[in-house]
Amino acid sequence: MVRIFRGGVLDERFEGSVVVIGPRSTQMTGLVRGDLFVRDSSACEVVGMVSGNVLAERTGRAVLKGLVTKSAKATGGDLEVYGMVLGDVVNEGGRVYVDKGALVRGRVVGEVSPAPLPPPTAAPSA
């Protein structure tokens, strides 16, 4: 099962994958027993646990302060790692920052920023 979340606080246990979309930021403090996808123009701070992969797509932004049991990947989006990733951290065309206090049990693949990423710029008003 896939759940779509449009912002706010996820403080529950979810079976299956979760897709974060929408203009409001999301703080994930619960457990996702599946993958977490952060889609376009979305921001998600993971303080809880994801028992699958985390994927920051295009203009999505994932900030990992909790635990990811598989891999974390940026495919055009922003990925910041402050917590623990048991798999690989992969940059496929996005921006990645791994804090010196973070723990990555796998490999870090691709270009990594030496400093924390700046917040996304606001879209210009029409």
Long-range contacts (C-beta under 8 A, 24 or more apart in sequence): 7-42, 10-48, 11-48, 17-52, 20-44, 20-60, 28-66, 35-70, 36-62, 38-62, 38-77, 43-120, 46-83, 53-87, 54-79, 56-94, 59-120, 61-117, 61-120, 64-102, 71-106, 78-117, 78-120, 80-116, 80-117
